């Protein structure tokens, strides 16, 4: 397999001289007229396509579609390890060109082109030129999704926050009602959490919250979505899941948390949760579904805690 070495495309501020480190390809955003490899019309079409969305996935797919009109490639793959993003458009083949992209020293990820025929030097230069059009739309999409994530994520635990839960649950209720698909919900609350804060302090309480959130996430599937609902309450929304499946997951979560060993706590201190489970019924709203799960949560509390109750 022939693999072109990594090349970093580092784009300086407009008007600044090209960067000239040995591992950096000296390409500026504005190519000199005598080196123009693509027409202005092509650049305009590519730029317009890349600015149609602020979502990274859309930008990558638009770039792949436009690239195929100019250079024959089988697949375009974008990977950003820091952001845990991996997007592939097309089936990977043997020959490849791989590029690391950065802007003003900040990594934007890597783009890999593949096909079954070795890329010529001119094709590689053309790909490198076309990548110039990708840099700023990609940077803007990454910034937008980072801001969106910060808005919708709980900063302490890293799971989704209450605001995002409200919108997501409303949407899933509409989808479930329309398609008659199953939907279930789990609400779990850390037992006697106030005593943890009172005994060990809020710093240790934060450790317990993070450990609990991690345990819940580790029990769930990719299709399940976890939210921090309140101070020590978490909600798991399970699409295409009957109540019995939600029961099994809730019990797995309960057992996982009961088995936690948290160094910041005394060995005699066990963290447990009580959980309530409810399945969507025809005519349910987001509020009524959540209320039925919440009622089962309080039933679990009243029956001794560290247990799961189902509506």
NORNORZI-V650279 format. One record per backbone hydrogen bond with DSSP energy under -0.5 kcal/mol. CO is the residue of the C=O (numbers start at 1). NH is the residue of the N-H. Records with the same first field share a line. If there is no record, write none. Layout:
CO=NH ; NH
//
This chain:
1=3
2=96
7=9 ; 100
8=10 ; 25
9=11 ; 102
10=12
11=104
13=16
21=24
23=8 ; 25
24=26
25=10 ; 27
29=31
32=35
33=36
39=43
40=44
41=45
42=46
43=47
44=48
45=49
46=50
47=51
49=52
55=59
56=60
57=61
58=62
59=63
60=64
61=65
62=66
63=67
64=68
66=69
67=70 ; 71
71=73
75=114
76=89
77=112
78=87
79=110
80=84 ; 85
81=84
85=80
87=78
88=90
89=76
95=115
96=4
97=113
98=7
99=111
100=9
101=108 ; 109
102=11
103=106
105=107
106=103
109=101
110=79
111=99
112=77
113=97
114=74 ; 75
115=95
120=124
121=125
122=126
123=127
124=128
125=129
126=130
127=131
128=132
129=132
130=133 ; 134
131=134 ; 135
132=136
133=137
134=138
135=139
136=140
137=141
138=142
139=143
140=144
141=145
142=146
143=147
144=148
145=149
146=150
147=151
148=152
149=153
152=161
153=155
154=158
159=154
160=228
161=165
162=166
163=167
164=168
165=169
166=170
167=171
168=172
169=173
170=174
171=175
172=176
173=177
174=178
175=179
176=180 ; 181
182=240
183=280
184=238
185=278
186=236
187=276
188=234
189=274
190=193
192=195 ; 196
193=196 ; 197
194=198
195=199
196=200 ; 201
197=201
201=205
202=206
203=207
204=208
205=209
206=210
207=211
208=212
209=213
210=214
211=215
212=216
213=217
214=218
215=219
216=219 ; 220
217=220
221=224
225=237
226=160
227=229 ; 235
232=190
233=229 ; 230
234=188
235=227
236=186 ; 238
237=225 ; 239
238=184 ; 241
242=246
243=247
244=248
245=249
246=250
247=251
248=252
249=253
250=254
251=255
252=256
253=257
254=258
255=259
257=260
260=262
261=263
262=265
266=269
268=270
270=272
272=191
274=189
275=309
276=187
277=311
278=185
281=284
285=289
286=290
287=291
288=292
289=293
290=294
291=295
292=296
293=297
294=298
295=299
296=300
297=301
298=302
299=303
300=305
301=304
307=275
309=277
//
